[in-house]
Amino acid sequence: MTGSRKESAKALYAVLAAAFIVAALLWANRFEAGGAGETLAGSQADDRSATDPVSGEESEHNPNAEEQPELSAAPSAAPTAEPAKEPEPVPSPSEPSVQADIPSLAETFADDFPIGAAIEPFQTEGPKAELLKKHVNWLVAENVMKPDAIQPSEGTFKWTNADRIVAFAKENGMALRFHTLVWHSQVGAWFFKDAEGRPMADETDPAKREANKKLLLERLDAHVRTIVDRYKDDIASWDVVNEVIEPADPDGMRASDWYNIAGTDFIATAFRAAREAGGPDIKLYINDYGTDNPRKRDLLYELVKRLLDEGVPIDGVGHQTHIDVHGPSVDAIIASMRKFAELGLDNIVTELDMSVYAWNDRRDFGADIPEDVIELQAKRYGELFRAFRDNKAILSGVVFWGIADDHTWLNGFPVKRTNAPLLFDRNDQAKPAFWSVIGISSHSRKQLGEKEQR
């Protein structure tokens, strides 16, 4: 390096050093002047609810977004500053919060039976998680424990989503149900393929049909044992077999691949494998919808009685109870439970919801469901829960198929439309049906609201 370049470098270094010293002094003076509360970090916190410059709407902070780096520490020569005052929280413009000052469903029925809800893994976080923690003490997976979700291909078990629900329940002191080990729907097609990959149900040769039946039952046995062994210490109540009765099919049994290939042996195999894998303390249920219908109820009764006589370990019947504001009658629902109780079996309401439409009604009320329909729903829910309470000796629990109206299978079944079958609305607020279920009249509700305002 030449002499002139060396001199230039030295001059540059001197300027940079001086600039650093000036910056340090300014920083120290800032703290001495009491300006520490206006840090850049505080400004960033406020900006999390700032107006979006493109849409002009208030934007909500995204917790997954990359945070801005924190300021580096002040030079050691600067005096110690008082901790920066935390910015006041900015109200979120999003959905209303969970109502904290209303009664808890689970606590209301604590002396009667547990209250449950079906959930998806994403509902273990955010407002839905808070709603669940306040109102239920029993959980069941809506979809992620069904056969195709856990074992989509032979020998490949996927536990992540199911484990997430189990972990959430344990963290919050909730019990669990399992739904479902065996079903004709949401089950991998591989179950029903023979050793060469052909559909078992198409086989006509008697010897090959018998070999296919043996293979199918072996697969089922392995499926049940693997799952029960994993969760037997966390889950006490199990839907072993789901929806096997269909009055319109031959013999009143649903003409599924399970039944067409293995007869009722698939039911016995599933229950026996579950008992052997889980031990005597877990409770095993056969689950179905429409059990209030006398024809279907009696077909299920005869099947269960015969299986019990054969030594199949069935502990109870799950009554799905997908009903509507017009029917069935509460008496018919309770009559079915009493009939199965005569066999010494337990009863659970496993999938309760109440559509605002009659079964054959394909209308769509849209967002504005008529007030008289909402009030009818409230009245029906109140009658139903009074009957449940009166019959708690034969009913060990009630599980809703969802928690709030924004997430329900009935928004897409039997047609896509707006439905409102649960106790909480699309903003997680208690509906008239909620107050009817817990036995608080509209007059008492008004008094409660006035008290809260004071």
Disulfide bonds with the S-S distance in Angstrom:
none
